[in-house]
């Protein structure tokens, strides 16, 4: 785990527990994606391939809606996240959230847990 990933986990996990919306710059050169994302964060975990990812509900901007993006579950590779901002709270958790992480090998924090599974 890189220092950048550790810092993001330390910042995003409290936002998950407090039900804060987050905003970040997402840059994925493989998919040629470079844009701001506004997300309800729910879980951070690691897959067997050692990829650490954030699972969250995308809240598209009006411009993103115009280009065809819709509200939906999305995963974000932590190493591709920068310029993190913590925004206001969201009220209701998504009912279809999977607190097990859909096959993640290790869960660092989850919105349906009373405490972090691992202190970073």
N, C-alpha and C positions, 0 to 999 in steps of 0.2 A: 504494500500500500504506500502510495507516495505522500509526501507532506501536503500536497494540494488536496488530495482525496481526504486525508485526515482532517484538514481544516474545514472542508465542505461538510463532512459527516458531523463534526462538532457544531457547525452552524445550523445545518438542516434538521438534525434530530430534535433539538428543542422546538423548532418551528413545527415539526410533525406533531409533537406532544401538545403544543399549544393551539394546534389547528390554524396555523398561519399560512396564508397564501404566500408563495415566493415568486420572484421574478429573477430571471437569469439570462445571460447571453449563452446560446447554445451553438457550438461550432463542430459539425461532424463532416470532415472532409470526404469520407467514403460516400455519404449520401448527398454531398454538396449542400448541406444545410448550414446556414449562418443567419440566425435571427433571435430576437428576444422571445422568451417563453414565459407565460404566466401559468402557474401550476398549483393545484392543491396537492401538497406532498403527502404520501401515505406510508412509504416504506423505502428503506435503503438496505440493500443486501448484495451478496457476492455469489456469482454463479461458479460452477466448477472450473470454468476457463479463467477464473480470477478477475473477471470483469465486475467492477463495482458499479451498481446502477441504482438510480432513483426511480421508483414507480409513483406516478401521480396522474391526476386528472387535469388534462390540458384545458385551459380557459382561453380560447383564441381571441385575439384582438379583432376589431372590426375589419382591419386590412387582411388578416389571416382568414377570416370568414369569407371575405370577398374572393380570396384566391382558392377557396374550396376546403379549408381546414374546418374540422368540426370538433366539438367537445368530445373527448374520448380518453380512455386509459392510454398512457404512453410510458415508455421507459427511456431514461436518459443516462448515458454513460457519464459517470462523475468527472472523468478526466476531460470531458468536452464542455464542462460548465465553468463559466467565469462570471464575474460582476454580480454576484448573488445579492439580492435585496429581500428583506423580510417585509411583507406587506400586512394588511389587516387580517382579521380572523374570518374563517368561513364557519357557517353554523352547522350544517348537516353533513355527516359522513356519507359517502357513497355506499349503498347497501351491497353492491356486488364486489366490494374490495376483498382481495384474498390476502389475509394476514400471514399466510405461509410463504408468500413470495413466488408462487408459481415455479417451483423447482430450484429456488435459490439454495445454495449450499450453506450459507450463513446469513442470518438476518442481523443487521446492526441496530435498527430501530424500526418500529412499526406503530401506526396510529391506533391500533387496537390493543396495544400492550400497556401494562401499568408502569413498566420500567424498561429501560434499555436492556437488551440481551447482553450487550458487551459495552463496557466503558471504553471509549476511544481515547 
